[in-house]
Amino acid sequence: MTDDSNKNVPGKEKTGLSRRGFLGASALTGAGAALVGAAGLGSAVMSREAFAAAAQDAKKKYHVEPGELDDYIGFWSGGHQGEVRVLGIPSMRELMRIPVFNIDSATGWGITNESKAIMGDSAKFLNGDCHHPHISMKDGKYDGKYVFINDKANSRVARIRLDIMKCDKMLTVPNVQAIHGLRLQKAPYTKYVFANAEFVMPHPNDGKHFDLQADYSYTMFNVIDAESMEMAFQIMVDGNLDNCDADYTGRFAASTCYNSEKAYDLGGMMRNERDWVVVFDIQAAEKAVKAGKFTTLGDSKVPVLDGRKKGDKDSQFTRYIPVPKNPHGCNTSSDGKYFIANGKLSPTVSMIEIARLPDLFNGKIKDPRDTIAAEPELGLGPLHTTFDGRGNAYTTLFIDSQVVKWNMADAVRAYKGEKVNYIKQKLDVQYQPGHIHASLCETSEADGQWLVALCKFSKDRFLQVGPLHPENDQLIDISGEEMKLVHDGPTFAEPHDCTMARRDQIRTRKIWKRDDPFFAGTTAMAKKDGINLETDNKVIRDGNKVRVYMTSVAPAYGINEFKVKQGDEVTVIITNLDQIEDVTHGFCMVNHGVSMEISPQQTASVTFVADKVGMHWYYCNWFCHALHMEMVGRMLVEPA
């Protein structure tokens, strides 16, 4: 269980650093004063007095004193690093990094046998490009079980267990290229993970045909079983798929499409004045799969349904709703009323009324555009939208470098012809924001406390660190009527997106359970070798394969010397017997590219070839004790 002894609850006032502290010493002089006024708390330049009052108010809320806990825990995609980063909100302190699609020498992810087994054949890839982390749900609220994350670079989806903050399942999606948009079924629970394949490709992709306009070229909407992390089914779709989201009934999901032209060049992808949102009837697809009314592709056994539009004939699984060209983000309002498609190349967002979708599918609504309840004009380059639970939406304007706050009910009234201003505020951010996320906004419990704008550029916001600049995540207080920018946070390698939950919704273990399935394969191997992992320190020899079983208790390994022959395949298996929650051990074999983490009560293993004769030291690479430096051992490699 996460320690909740410090009652740092949303809305509690705190004291701490001023805004000037993170903007820099010159923030209130010369051009800096104008920047703060224009970019900080509204569009007008503020006086010194107004700035001081706003800064004093803001600092009381966002600063987390030493020893206090954050109100929310956030999960950031690690972008090109292929990891997930864990942050506290509102402090924006980085708490942990969870390796997923990357190699991590600190934990041994991608090096240990346990992690390689999870990664499967895709362990050969040394890169990842993760975009969209999302927390599993029950009845539209976070259940704290899992975070799911995609890898666009190598068409993968991974699952992270939140009790241990480790990736435990990974799937390479067949028949597609580039998993981009990813969202979860919200109700009645996260039975499915919905994942968009972005790029149109020929089927079969055997090098014989390359015509993207042909009937054999399409992309697919992918539905993954969240528990087994195996494919449930796939739906063929016209055009490139971008982002997706799901409704609060469990029936519908929706995805934006930015390349209805099925083009491969920039001009071609922008030719049509309208692209579309594809709406999927998940229940209809389930029934078809259960009835066996599907096909398969090549050697894959995954059920495939055809959701493409054939002339004027609709598929029973999909409906295509035209929206202005090249839409990007797709976001479900926290009240469950709308799918909101963000225009990107149009200054508008399209509000698709979910309550009208059953009539669209059963033919009572003939024109798909009649499902649109409003199409408010917000500014240049709308990319993503989030919600505060009070009827307001917040959209990033990439070209304007702004976040715009607007009221959804007022937008609907304006669409019907009433003279009403649905835009409530525009806030300058630095610079070119992409994703945006408000506290609990993906659930029915959106609480309107904090908002994070994930900006793609930072320019002058931080100390110069060379030609490669950090991105900038900006924390904004949305608890009142006005948005207030309170914090800049530099980030590395384009983190794309984030999600956040209340800290009480995430319950983590302090130490491992000895029967944890994470290392069940290693436990089974030990049992076969007749080893008791908690007591035995033994070497098992099987031809040229050597398994070294040892325990560890700070500050010593159970074996501090073992012998092998040159060319032997060596597997080192370590069980950490310490029961103090922060006494993590490590194992690093010098000059062999081998290292791993072994936390309290965990078993971990790593395999390598002893290809160099001589004496080779191994040591604990996680500080565990005052005599940590003395926690060492030797591998003696004799000539074969």
C-alpha positions in Angstrom: 0.0 0.0 0.0 1.2 3.5 -0.7 1.9 5.4 2.5 -0.9 7.9 3.0 0.1 9.2 6.4 0.7 12.7 5.0 -2.7 14.1 4.3 -1.6 16.3 1.4 -5.1 16.4 -0.3 -6.2 18.4 -3.3 -7.0 21.9 -2.4 -4.7 22.1 0.7 -2.8 25.3 0.8 1.0 25.2 1.1 3.8 27.6 1.3 7.0 27.6 -0.7 8.9 28.9 -3.7 7.7 31.9 -5.7 7.1 31.8 -9.4 10.1 34.0 -9.8 12.2 31.2 -8.5 11.6 29.0 -11.5 11.3 31.7 -14.1 14.8 33.0 -13.3 16.3 35.9 -11.5 15.5 38.3 -14.4 11.9 37.3 -14.8 10.6 40.7 -13.7 13.0 42.9 -15.6 12.8 44.2 -19.2 11.5 41.7 -21.7 11.1 39.1 -18.9 8.3 41.2 -17.3 6.4 41.3 -20.5 6.8 37.6 -21.0 5.5 36.8 -17.6 2.6 39.1 -18.0 1.6 37.8 -21.4 2.4 34.1 -20.9 1.7 33.6 -17.3 -1.9 34.3 -16.2 -3.8 35.7 -19.1 -3.4 37.6 -22.3 -2.9 41.0 -20.8 0.4 42.4 -19.5 0.2 42.4 -15.7 1.4 45.0 -13.3 4.0 44.2 -10.7 1.3 44.2 -8.0 -1.0 41.9 -9.9 1.8 39.6 -10.7 2.9 39.4 -7.1 -0.6 38.7 -5.9 -1.1 35.9 -8.5 2.3 34.4 -7.8 1.7 34.4 -4.0 -1.7 32.7 -4.6 -0.2 30.1 -7.0 2.8 29.2 -4.9 0.7 28.2 -1.9 -1.0 25.5 -3.9 1.6 23.9 -6.1 4.7 23.8 -3.9 5.2 20.5 -2.0 7.3 20.9 1.1 10.2 18.4 1.8 8.7 15.4 3.4 5.2 16.0 2.0 3.6 13.8 -0.6 2.1 14.8 -3.9 -1.7 14.7 -4.4 -1.5 12.9 -7.7 0.8 10.4 -9.3 1.4 10.8 -13.1 2.6 8.5 -15.8 4.5 10.1 -18.7 5.4 8.4 -21.9 9.2 8.4 -22.3 9.0 9.1 -26.0 12.0 8.1 -28.0 13.6 6.6 -24.8 10.9 3.9 -24.9 10.2 4.1 -21.1 7.4 5.4 -18.8 8.3 8.1 -16.3 6.5 8.4 -13.0 6.0 12.0 -11.6 4.4 13.5 -8.6 1.8 16.3 -9.2 1.8 19.2 -8.4 5.6 19.1 -7.5 6.5 17.6 -11.0 9.2 15.7 -9.2 10.4 12.6 -11.2 9.9 9.6 -8.9 10.8 6.6 -11.0 11.5 5.5 -14.5 9.9 2.2 -15.8 11.9 0.7 -18.7 9.6 -0.8 -21.3 10.8 -0.7 -24.9 14.3 0.3 -24.0 17.5 -1.3 -22.6 18.1 -0.2 -19.0 21.4 -1.1 -17.3 20.2 0.1 -13.9 17.4 -2.4 -13.6 18.7 -4.9 -16.1 15.6 -4.5 -18.3 16.3 -6.0 -21.7 19.3 -7.8 -20.1 17.8 -10.1 -17.5 16.2 -13.4 -18.5 12.9 -12.3 -16.9 12.7 -9.1 -19.0 13.7 -10.8 -22.2 11.0 -13.4 -21.7 8.4 -10.6 -21.4 9.8 -8.8 -24.5 9.8 -12.0 -26.5 11.2 -11.8 -30.1 11.0 -8.0 -30.0 13.9 -8.0 -27.4 16.1 -7.7 -30.5 15.0 -4.1 -31.0 17.1 -1.5 -29.3 14.7 1.4 -29.8 11.2 2.4 -28.9 8.8 5.3 -29.5 6.1 5.3 -26.9 3.3 7.8 -26.9 0.2 7.2 -24.9 0.1 5.8 -21.3 -3.4 5.0 -19.9 -4.6 3.5 -16.6 -7.0 0.6 -16.5 -10.6 1.4 -15.3 -13.7 -0.1 -13.8 -17.0 1.7 -14.3 -15.3 4.7 -15.7 -12.9 5.2 -12.8 -9.3 4.2 -12.4 -8.8 0.8 -10.7 -5.1 1.1 -10.3 -4.2 -2.2 -11.8 -2.3 -1.4 -15.0 -0.8 1.2 -17.2 -0.8 0.4 -20.9 1.7 2.0 -23.4 2.3 1.8 -27.1 5.5 1.6 -29.2 5.0 3.2 -32.6 8.4 2.3 -33.8 8.0 -1.4 -33.6 4.2 -1.9 -33.5 4.1 -3.0 -29.9 1.7 -2.6 -26.9 3.0 -3.2 -23.3 1.3 -3.5 -19.9 2.8 -2.2 -16.6 1.7 -3.7 -13.3 1.1 -0.8 -11.0 1.6 -2.8 -7.8 5.3 -3.4 -8.7 5.8 -0.7 -11.4 7.2 -3.2 -13.8 6.2 -4.1 -17.4 4.8 -7.7 -17.2 3.4 -8.2 -20.7 4.3 -7.1 -24.2 2.6 -7.8 -27.5 3.8 -7.2 -31.1 0.6 -6.5 -33.0 0.5 -8.6 -36.2 -0.6 -7.5 -39.7 0.1 -3.8 -39.1 2.8 -1.1 -39.0 3.2 1.6 -36.3 0.8 1.4 -33.3 0.0 5.0 -32.5 -3.2 6.0 -30.8 -4.0 3.8 -27.8 -6.9 4.0 -25.3 -8.8 1.6 -23.0 -12.3 0.4 -22.6 -13.7 2.5 -19.7 -16.9 0.4 -18.9 -17.9 -1.9 -17.4 -14.1 -2.4 -17.0 -11.0 -2.4 -19.1 -11.7 -5.7 -21.0 -10.0 -4.3 -24.1 -7.1 -2.2 -25.1 -7.9 -0.2 -28.3 -4.8 0.5 -30.5 -4.7 2.3 -33.9 -2.3 1.1 -36.5 -1.3 4.2 -38.3 0.1 3.4 -41.7 -1.8 1.9 -44.7 0.1 -1.1 -46.0 -0.5 -3.9 -48.6 -1.8 -7.3 -47.5 0.1 -9.5 -47.9 3.1 -7.3 -47.5 5.3 -9.6 -49.5 7.0 -7.1 -51.9 4.9 -8.1 -54.9 2.4 -5.2 -54.7 2.8 -1.6 -53.5 -0.3 0.3 -54.7 -1.8 2.0 -51.7 -5.0 2.8 -53.7 -5.7 -0.9 -54.3 -8.3 -2.8 -52.3 -5.6 -4.9 -50.7 -4.1 -1.8 -49.0 -5.5 -0.7 -45.7 -4.7 -0.2 -42.0 -6.4 -1.8 -39.0 -8.0 -0.9 -35.6 -6.7 -3.4 -33.1 -8.5 -4.8 -30.1 -6.4 -6.5 -27.4 -7.5 -8.5 -24.5 -6.3 -6.5 -21.5 -5.7 -9.5 -19.2 -4.1 -12.0 -21.5 -2.5 -9.3 -23.6 -3.3 -11.3 -26.7 -5.2 -10.1 -29.8 -9.0 -10.3 -29.6 -9.7 -9.1 -33.2 -8.8 -6.5 -35.8 -11.0 -4.3 -38.0 -9.9 -3.2 -41.5 -10.1 0.6 -41.9 -9.7 3.1 -44.7 -7.1 5.8 -44.3 -4.4 6.3 -41.7 -5.6 6.1 -38.1 -4.3 8.7 -35.6 -5.7 8.9 -32.0 -8.6 7.1 -30.4 -10.8 7.0 -27.3 -13.7 5.0 -25.9 -17.2 5.9 -24.5 -18.6 5.3 -21.0 -21.0 2.5 -22.1 -18.6 0.0 -23.4 -20.2 -0.1 -26.9 -18.3 2.5 -28.9 -14.7 3.6 -29.7 -13.7 6.3 -32.1 -10.5 7.1 -34.0 -9.4 10.1 -36.1 -8.1 9.6 -39.6 -5.7 12.1 -41.2 -5.0 10.4 -44.5 -8.3 9.4 -46.1 -6.6 9.8 -49.4 -4.3 6.8 -48.7 -1.5 8.9 -50.0 2.2 8.6 -49.3 3.3 12.2 -49.8 2.6 15.5 -48.0 0.5 17.1 -50.7 -1.6 13.9 -51.2 -2.3 13.6 -47.5 -3.8 17.1 -47.5 -5.8 16.9 -50.7 -9.3 16.2 -49.2 -11.1 19.1 -47.5 -12.5 16.6 -45.0 -11.2 13.4 -43.5 -13.2 11.5 -40.9 -13.6 10.0 -37.5 -14.2 6.3 -37.6 -16.6 5.1 -34.9 -16.5 1.4 -34.0 -19.3 -0.7 -32.6 -17.4 -3.0 -30.3 -20.4 -5.1 -29.3 -21.3 -5.8 -33.0 -17.7 -6.8 -33.7 -17.7 -9.2 -30.6 -20.8 -10.9 -31.9 -19.4 -11.4 -35.3 -16.2 -12.9 -34.0 -18.1 -15.2 -31.6 -20.3 -16.3 -34.6 -17.1 -17.1 -36.6 -17.9 -14.4 -39.2 -14.3 -13.3 -39.8 -11.3 -13.9 -41.9 -7.6 -14.3 -41.1 -4.5 -13.0 -42.8 -1.5 -15.1 -43.8 -0.2 -17.2 -40.9 -1.9 -15.0 -38.3 -4.9 -16.6 -36.5 -6.2 -13.3 -35.3 -9.9 -12.7 -36.4 -10.1 -9.9 -38.9 -13.3 -8.0 -39.7 -13.9 -5.7 -42.6 -14.8 -2.2 -41.4 -14.1 -0.4 -44.7 -16.8 1.6 -46.5 -17.7 0.2 -49.8 -19.2 3.0 -51.9 -22.4 4.0 -50.2 -22.6 0.7 -48.2 -21.6 0.9 -44.6 -20.0 -1.9 -42.6 -21.9 -3.2 -39.6 -18.9 -2.5 -37.5 -18.0 1.1 -38.4 -19.4 4.5 -39.4 -17.3 7.3 -41.0 -18.1 10.8 -39.8 -16.6 13.5 -42.0 -14.7 16.2 -40.1 -12.4 19.0 -41.3 -9.1 17.9 -42.8 -6.4 16.0 -41.0 -7.9 15.7 -37.5 -5.5 14.7 -34.8 -6.6 14.1 -31.2 -9.7 12.2 -30.2 -10.9 12.8 -26.7 -14.0 11.6 -24.8 -15.5 14.3 -22.6 -15.6 13.3 -19.0 -19.4 13.6 -18.8 -19.6 10.9 -21.5 -21.5 13.1 -24.0 -19.0 13.7 -26.8 -16.1 12.3 -28.9 -14.1 15.5 -29.7 -12.0 15.4 -32.8 -9.3 18.1 -32.9 -8.9 19.8 -36.3 -5.1 20.3 -36.6 -5.4 21.9 -40.1 -8.8 23.4 -39.2 -9.3 26.0 -36.4 -12.2 23.9 -35.2 -12.9 20.9 -33.1 -15.8 18.6 -33.9 -18.1 17.5 -31.1 -19.7 14.1 -32.0 -22.7 13.4 -29.7 -22.3 9.8 -28.5 -26.1 9.5 -27.7 -26.8 9.9 -31.5 -24.5 7.0 -32.5 -27.0 4.2 -32.0 -29.3 5.9 -34.5 -26.5 6.4 -36.9 -25.7 2.6 -36.8 -29.4 1.5 -37.1 -30.0 3.9 -40.0 -32.3 6.4 -38.3 -29.7 9.1 -38.9 -28.7 9.1 -42.6 -26.1 11.8 -42.8 -23.2 11.0 -40.4 -22.6 14.8 -40.0 -25.9 15.0 -38.2 -24.2 13.4 -35.2 -22.1 16.5 -34.7 -23.5 18.7 -31.9 -21.1 21.6 -32.4 -17.9 22.6 -34.3 -16.5 25.5 -32.4 -13.7 27.6 -33.8 -10.9 27.8 -31.2 -7.7 29.0 -32.9 -4.9 27.7 -35.0 -3.7 24.1 -34.8 -6.0 22.4 -32.3 -4.4 19.1 -31.4 -5.8 17.7 -28.1 -8.6 18.4 -25.6 -9.0 17.7 -21.9 -11.8 18.4 -19.4 -12.3 19.8 -15.9 -15.5 18.0 -14.9 -17.4 21.3 -14.7 -18.4 21.5 -18.3 -15.3 23.2 -19.6 -12.8 21.8 -22.2 -9.2 22.8 -22.7 -7.6 22.5 -26.1 -4.0 22.9 -27.2 -3.4 25.3 -30.1 -0.1 24.2 -31.6 0.4 27.1 -34.0 -0.9 29.8 -31.6 1.2 28.3 -28.7 -1.9 28.6 -26.5 -4.2 26.6 -24.4 -7.8 27.7 -24.8 -10.5 27.1 -22.2 -14.0 26.8 -23.7 -17.5 25.7 -22.5 -19.0 22.8 -24.2 -22.7 23.6 -23.5 -22.1 27.2 -24.8 -20.4 25.8 -28.0 -23.5 23.7 -28.7 -25.8 26.8 -28.1 -23.6 28.8 -30.5 -23.8 26.0 -33.1 -27.6 26.3 -33.0 -27.4 30.0 -33.7 -27.4 31.7 -30.3 -25.0 34.6 -29.8 -22.9 33.2 -27.0 -19.1 33.4 -26.4 -18.0 29.8 -25.6 -14.3 30.8 -25.3 -13.5 31.6 -21.6 -9.8 32.2 -21.7 -6.7 31.8 -23.8 -3.3 31.2 -22.0 0.0 31.5 -23.8 2.3 28.5 -23.2 5.9 27.9 -24.3 5.8 26.6 -27.0 3.7 24.6 -29.6 1.8 22.4 -27.2 0.7 18.9 -28.2 -1.0 16.7 -25.7 -2.8 18.1 -22.7 -4.0 16.3 -19.6 -6.1 17.4 -16.6 -6.4 15.6 -13.4 -8.6 12.5 -13.7 -9.9 13.9 -17.0 -10.1 10.4 -18.7 -12.6 9.2 -16.1 -16.0 10.2 -14.8 -14.3 11.7 -11.8 -12.5 14.7 -13.5 -11.9 17.1 -10.7 -10.5 20.2 -12.4 -7.5 20.8 -10.2 -4.4 20.6 -12.4 -3.6 20.6 -16.1 -0.4 19.7 -17.9 0.4 21.2 -21.3 3.1 19.1 -23.0 5.0 21.6 -25.2 7.1 20.4 -28.1 9.6 23.3 -27.9 11.2 25.3 -25.1 13.7 27.7 -26.7 14.5 30.3 -24.1 12.8 28.7 -21.1 15.9 26.9 -19.7 19.7 27.1 -19.6 21.3 26.4 -22.9 22.4 22.8 -23.2 23.5 22.6 -26.8 21.7 22.2 -30.1 19.3 19.6 -28.8 16.7 21.4 -26.6 14.5 19.9 -24.0 10.8 19.9 -24.3 8.7 21.7 -21.7 5.8 20.3 -19.6 4.0 23.2 -18.1 1.8 22.8 -15.0 -1.4 24.9 -14.9 -3.8 25.5 -12.0 -7.4 25.2 -13.3 -9.1 25.0 -10.0 -10.5 28.6 -10.3 -12.1 30.5 -13.1 -8.7 31.5 -14.6 -6.0 29.2 -15.7 -2.7 30.0 -13.9 0.6 28.8 -15.2 2.7 27.7 -12.1 5.6 25.5 -13.2 7.9 24.8 -16.1 9.3 21.2 -16.3 12.0 20.3 -18.9 11.7 16.9 -20.4 13.9 14.8 -22.7 13.1 13.1 -26.0 9.5 14.2 -26.6 7.4 12.5 -23.9 4.2 13.0 -26.0 1.5 12.3 -23.4 0.8 11.7 -19.7 -2.0 10.6 -17.4 -2.5 11.1 -13.7 -4.5 9.5 -10.9 -5.1 10.4 -7.2 -2.4 8.9 -5.1 -4.9 6.8 -3.2 -5.9 5.1 -6.5 -2.4 3.6 -6.9 -1.4 0.9 -4.4 2.2 -0.4 -4.7 4.0 -3.1 -2.8 6.9 -2.3 -0.6 8.7 -5.6 -1.1 8.1 -8.4 -3.6 6.0 -11.5 -2.8 8.0 -14.6 -3.1 5.4 -16.3 -5.4 5.2 -13.3 -7.8 4.5 -14.5 -11.4 7.1 -11.9 -12.6 9.9 -14.4 -11.9 7.8 -17.6 -12.0 9.9 -19.0 -14.9 13.1 -18.7 -12.9 11.4 -20.3 -9.9 10.4 -23.2 -12.1 13.9 -23.6 -13.4 15.3 -23.7 -9.8 12.7 -26.3 -8.8 13.8 -28.5 -11.7 17.4 -28.1 -10.5 16.4 -29.1 -7.0 17.2 -25.7 -5.6 15.6 -23.8 -2.7 16.0 -20.2 -3.8 15.8 -18.9 -0.2 18.5 -21.1 1.3 20.7 -22.6 -1.4 24.0 -21.2 -2.7 25.0 -23.8 -5.3 26.5 -24.2 -8.8 24.7 -26.5 -11.2 26.7 -27.8 -14.2 25.0 -29.1 -17.3 27.6 -29.6 -20.0 28.7 -26.2 -21.1 25.8 -24.5 -19.3 26.4 -23.4 -15.7 23.7 -22.1 -13.4 25.0 -20.2 -10.3 22.3 -19.9 -7.6 23.1 -17.5 -4.8 21.3 -15.5 -2.1 22.1 -12.0 -1.1 21.8 -10.2 2.3 23.5 -6.8 2.7 26.4 -6.6 2.4 27.3 -10.1 1.0 26.5 -12.5 -1.7 25.9 -16.2 -0.7 28.7 -17.1 -3.2 31.8 -15.0 -3.5 33.7 -17.2 -5.9 32.8 -19.7 -8.7 34.7 -21.4 -11.5 33.7 -22.0 -15.1 35.4 -22.9 -18.4 35.9 -20.5 -21.3 32.9 -20.5 -23.6 30.5 -21.7 -20.9 27.0 -20.2 -20.9 26.6 -18.9 -17.4 23.3 -18.0 -15.8 23.5 -16.2 -12.4 20.3 -16.4 -10.3 20.1 -14.2 -7.2 17.5 -14.0 -4.5 17.5 -11.0 -2.3 16.6 -12.1 1.2 16.5 -8.6 2.7 13.1 -7.6 4.0 13.7 -3.9 4.5 11.8 -2.0 1.7 14.6 0.1 0.3 17.5 -2.4 0.4 17.9 -3.2 -3.2 20.9 -5.2 -4.4 22.5 -5.3 -7.8 24.7 -7.7 -9.8 27.3 -6.4 -12.3 29.9 -8.7 -13.9 32.8 -6.4 -14.9 33.6 -6.3 -18.6 30.7 -8.6 -19.6 27.9 -6.1 -20.3 25.8 -7.6 -17.5 24.0 -5.8 -14.7 20.6 -6.1 -13.0 18.6 -5.0 -10.0 17.3 -7.4 -7.3 14.9 -5.7 -4.9 13.9 -7.1 -1.5 12.5 -10.7 -1.8 12.9 -10.7 -5.6 14.6 -13.3 -7.7 16.4 -12.2 -10.8 18.6 -13.9 -13.3 20.9 -13.1 -16.2 22.7 -15.2 -18.8 26.0 -14.5 -20.6 29.0 -16.3 -22.1 32.2 -16.5 -20.1 34.4 -15.8 -23.2 37.5 -14.4 -21.5 39.9 -16.5 -19.4 41.1 -15.1 -16.2 39.6 -13.6 -13.0 36.6 -11.4 -13.3 35.0 -9.5 -10.4 31.3 -9.0 -9.9 29.9 -6.4 -7.5 26.7 -5.0 -6.1 25.8 -1.9 -8.2 22.9 -0.7 -6.0 24.0 1.0 -2.8 22.7 -1.2 0.0 24.9 -0.9 3.1 27.8 0.9 4.7 30.0 -1.9 3.4 28.4 -1.8 0.0 31.8 -1.5 -1.7 32.8 -4.8 -0.1 29.9 -6.7 -1.5 31.8 -8.4 -4.3 32.8 -11.8 -5.7 34.9 -13.4 -8.4 34.3 -15.6 -11.5 37.3 -17.6 -12.3 37.4 -18.6 -16.0 39.7 -21.5 -16.9 40.8 -22.4 -20.4 38.4 -24.8 -22.1 
